[in-house]
Amino acid sequence: MTSLLHLDSSASDHGDSVTRQLTALYADTWRCLHGSAGYRYRDLAAEPVPLVSPAFVSLGIRVERRGTVALPEVAELTEGPAEEREWALTLPLIAEMRAAETVLVGVPMYNYSVPASLKAWIDRVTFPGAFLDPRTGDHLLRRTNVVVVTARGGSYAPGTPREDFDFQTPYLRAYFTDLGVAPENLCFVSAEMTRASDVPALARFKPLAADSLAAARSAVSGLAGRAARSGAAARTR
């Protein structure tokens, strides 16, 4: 079954969040083509993933010392109720990620980087060996498509004065590729100057903001349609 894992991390509600609106457009387009059976949604701001604890770290170190351990075997390595709780919180997130054909992530820029809600998910889902084949060591996510939708209140595009302040896109690119996602399967869509309507000092950039949002909407719709066509082609082979 074609599947989509949809993650939102904005602390704003739908009406105020550009990333929520854009990821909703992608998800709506995707569900119109595939139905809802393969769709999974997590609102990381409304239902935060718990921060990792010392028990999580202890279990991770123990597993890492064994090499690459198959997920069903990790439970056998837990020691005590605290580690059992940590693994019970972690395994469903890993399973969702591994099962998804496409992962869609909404990421507003907070203080030049990513929201804490997304970072908590990243820290927990990135359990040692979780995305490696225990027999071959191959990356399990090399065919997974990842679409990252970002929004920035200002502009951090190449050539702008704040280009070097963008710790959002480089971080997420490094994270997902290191996790095993093929670079050609990792797409970024960005809407910039999203605060131009709210911040008087940015008011002159309203036309730029409108153009950026329109381009982002077009890109999101195109990616959702392309994913649908790719999924259909794969099923007919």
Disulfide bonds with the S-S distance in Angstrom:
none
